[in-house]
Amino acid sequence: MAEKYIGYAGTYTRQSSEGIYRFVLDVEAGKLTNVEVAAKVGSPTYVAVSEDKQYLYSVAQQDKLGGVAAYSIKDGELTFINEDLQEGAPPCHLEIHDDALVTGNYHKGTVSLYKTKEDGGVQPLAFEVQHEGTGPHQRQEKSHVHFTGYTPDKKYFVVADLGIDEVVTYKVVGDKLEKVSTLKVKAGSGPRHLTFHPNGKIAYLLTELSSEVVVLDYDAETGVFTEKQYIRAIPEDFNETNDASAIHISKDGRFVYTGNRGHNSIAVFSVDEASGELTFIEHTPSGGEWPRDFVFDPSGAFLVASNQHTGNLVLFARDQETGKLTKLDSEVEVPEVVCVKFL
């Protein structure tokens, strides 16, 4: 096991943040250290690292333009390659596979495809899909695309649309996107993020507005999802506003974790080996306010939570047998932090 891992944090740059931050997790000491600005860029709220660990892609904003920026990675250092910006709000999510970078735009309700160059830079926007529709919740006045992630076999990618309560499967065909199938989930639930079980047959969808996890059967041949279970991510008696945030699954597929902004906690669920259905285990306070995201370290022994409103990364030890989290005496300041990824 490596003794130290490099991580990156995406942020909003509305107040004091300067862009993408780099930090180090010292595994032996159980400490987060060495926080520094890795790249100065406007509101790089979400970042993604290429499969070969050579490049990092981020959301980017400049005045009234929004889009994506590309960086090369060498010894953890980021070097700017290029960016592609369009009129209007930046995307909120992106994911890279091979030469296809897919983004989702919450404000515009669009899904965009960029192709990358040999040097890792991004080519001009190749293709864009506009989602249409509404939902019953006051925040569902139009489409709000919140997540664009590839399926485990990379055959398709999946879009969660908070505004229209849909999970849409697409295929990248050349320089275009083709819709494969659509799942309509519970009205007003607001799908936000999704993660797949390592077996590739089950997916877990987190709904922001109803704070639930939806367990989905997934047909890898057809790209079709089917609902299987709904389970709450917050306590029954919690009546204040909660916006569920991120969802991730442990590498062994035994535990699912979700972030709760409002309840300010991380919920832990165990996974039934046969059915993939979830059983609630516990809530752990996130160590700050508005836990926007969290990430497991490469060893799976630690979890780093990012609290946006308190601007801190907080380290937890993760019991790999029980799934439970223990807060360690280690936190570092990262202003307006949103997303965290390890190299």
N, C-alpha and C positions, 0 to 999 in steps of 0.2 A: 504493500500500500504506500502510495506517495505520502510524504510528510506534510507537504503544503500544496494547496490548490489555489489557482487564480480564479477570481470571479469578477463579473462585470455587473454594474447596476445602471439601469436606465431610469431617467428622472423627468419630471417637469422642470422647465427653467423659468418659472413665473416669478420666483422670488430670488433666492440666493444660489440656486444650483447652476453649475456651469456646463453640464452635459452628461457624458457617460463617465462613470467612476469605476476604478479598478480597486479590488481589495484582495487580501490573501486570507485563506483559512489555514491556520496552523493546526494540523490534526493532533499532533502529540500534545500540544499545550491546550487544545480545546479553545482557541482564541481567534477572533477576527482581528486582523491587523492591516497596516500599510494602505490605508484609504487615500487615494489620490485621483485627480482628474485624469482620465485616459484620453478623452477627446472632447473638444469644445464644440457643441452642436445644440441647436434649439430644440428643446423638449423631445429628447430621444426616449420616449416613454416605453418603447418595447425594443428589445434587441434579440438577434438570433445569430448563432454561430454556425458556420458551414460544417458539413459532416467531416471534412478533412481537417478541421480546426485551423484553417489558413485564413479565413475571412470572417468578419463580423458585419452584420447589416443592422441598421437602426432606422426607426422612424425619425424624420427630420422636419423641422419647421423653420421658416425664415420669413419674418413679416407676415404677409397674407398668402404665403406659399407653403405647401405641405407635400411631403413625399418620403423618399428613402435615401439613405447615405450608405456607402460601402467603405470598409476599412480592411487593410491587411493586418494580420497578427504575426508578430515575431517576438518570441520570448515574452509574450504577454503585452508587449507594446502595440498600440494601435497607430496605424499610419493611414491618413485619409486618402482614398482613391478618387472617388467622385460621388455625385449625388444627382438625383432626378426629382425636380420639384414642379408641382402644378398649382394652379390657382385654387385656393380654398384650404380647408382644414386638412391636417395630416392624417394618415391612417392611425389605427390604435393597435394593430397586431400585424405580425409578419412571420413567415416561415420559409426556409430555403431548402430545396432538394435539387441536387445536380445543378442545372443552370436555370431553374425556374424559381423565382421569388414571388410568393403570393402574399398580398396584403389585404386587410379588411379595414374599411373606413366607417367608423361609428357615425360621424356627422353627415356624411354623404350617402350612406347606405350602399356603398359600392364594394366590389371585389375586384382587385387589380392584379394583373400578371406582368412581371418584369422578367426579362432574360438577362443573364449575367455574361460578362465578357471573359476572355481567357485570363485577363489580369485580375479577375474578381470584381471589377467594377460593374455598375448596372447600366444596361442599355435603356434608351427612352421607353416609357410606358408602352407595352405591346398590346394589351387588351384589357377591357374593363366591362364588368357586368353591373347593371343597376338593379337593385332589389326594390320592389314596390309593395305597399300594404300598410296596415295599421294593426293595433291590438287594443284591448279594453283598458289597459293601464294608462295613467296620464303621461307616462314617459314613452308610450308606444304610438306617438302621433305619426310616425313614419318608420321606415326601415332603419335599424341601427346594427350594422354588421359589427360583431365584436371579436370574432375568432376565425382564423383560417389556418387549419393544420392538416398535415398529410396523414393518410392512413398508414398503419404499420408497414404494409407491403409497398407503399408509395404509389400504388396504382391510381388512387383518387386523393382528393383532399376535401375536407369537410368545413363548412361554414356554419357558425352559430349566429343567428340574427335575433338580437334581443327585442327589436321593435315589432317583429311580425311572428314571433313564437315559432320559428322554423329552424330546422337543421337541414342544410342542403348539401348534397354530395355533388362534386364537380370532377371533371377529368381535364388535365392539361393535354390538348391536342395541338402539337406544333406551337404556334404563337397565339392560340385561342383557348378559351375555356368553354367546356360543354357541360351542361347540367345533366346529371345522371338520375338523381332521385331527390325527393323532398319528404321530410317527416314533420308533421304539424304536432307540436307538443301542447301541453295544457295552456289554455288561453290566459294571458296575463302573467305567465311565469317568467318570461324574459331570459331565454338561453344566453349564456355568457361565454363559458369556456368548456372544453371537452378534452378528455384524455382516454387513451385506449389501454385495455388490459394487455400485458405482454403476449397473451395467447391470440390476440388479433380478432377475437370473436365477440368481445364485450367492450362497450364504451361507457364512460361515465360523464354525463352532462351536468354542469352546474348552472342553475337558474338564478340570476341576480335578483329578480323582483320577488320571487316566492321563497328564495333561500332553500332550495331543495336540490338533491342529487337525483337525477333520472338515470336508472340503469337501463342500457339499451343493448339488445342483441344486434350484432352486425354481421351481415352477409358479405364476406370479402369478394365474392364473385360479382355480385350485382351492385354493391355499394349501398344497399338498402338497410335502414335502421328500423327496429321494432321496439316499442316501449315494453319494459319488463317490471320496473319497480320505481316508486317515488318515495324518497325518505328525506325528512327535514334535516337541515344542517345547523339549525339553531334550536334552543330549548322551546318547548311548547308555551312556556309562560313568559317568553321574551316578547314584549309588545312594542318596543321602540323600533325605529327604522333600522333595518339591516340590509346592506347591499352585499350579497355574496360575491366573492372576487375570483380567486384562483382555485384550480383543482389539479392535483397531481397524484400519481400512484407510485408506490414503492416498486423498485426494480423486480422484486420477486412476485409482484402481483397480489400480495397478501393484504395490503392496507391502502386505503384511499384517504386523502387529506384535502380539506377545503378551507378557504379563508373567509372570515366574516367581518365585514366593515360595519361597525355599529356595535355589534356584540364584542368586537375586537378580540376574536379568538380564532384558533385553528381547530376544526373539528376532525376527529379521527374515526374512521370506520374500518371494520374488518370485512374481508371479502370471503364469501362462501366459495370454497374450491370448486364445487360441482356446478352451482347455478350462476356464480358471479354476483349474486345479490349481496347487499350490504347490511351490516349490523352496526349500530352506533356504539362507540367505545367511550369517548370522552371529549370534552372541550378543554383546550389549554389557552390561557390568556396569551396574546401575541407579543406582549412586552412593549406595547405602544398603541398608538391610535391609527385606525384605518389600514389594516394589513392588506395591502393591494396585491401582493404576490408572496411566494416563498419558493425555495428550491432545495432539493436534496443535494448533498455533496456527492462526488463520484463514488465514494465508498458506501454511501447509504447510511452511514452512522450518525450523520448530522443533518439538521434542517436549518436553513437561514430564512428568517421572515423579514419582509420589508414593510415597514409602517410609514405610510405616506405623510400623514399629518404631523407625526412626531419626528419624521426625518431620521429614522434609525433602522439599522440592520441588527437583528437579535439572533443569537445562536442558541440552538436547542440540540441536546443529545437525543438520538432516536433509538429506542429499544427495538432491535430488529426482530425479537421474538413476540413482543406484546403490541408493538406499534406505537406505544405511548411515548410522549415527549417530555423531556425535563429541561427547563430553562437553565442555561449555564450563565456564569458571571462574565458574559462577554457581549458587549454591544458597541457598535461604532456609528458615528454620525454620517449620514448621506442625505443631504437636503432633498426634500420632495421626491423621495425614492418611490419607484413604481415596480420595476421588473428586475429580477435577478437571474443570472445564468452563470454556470461554471464553464471554464474552458475545457 
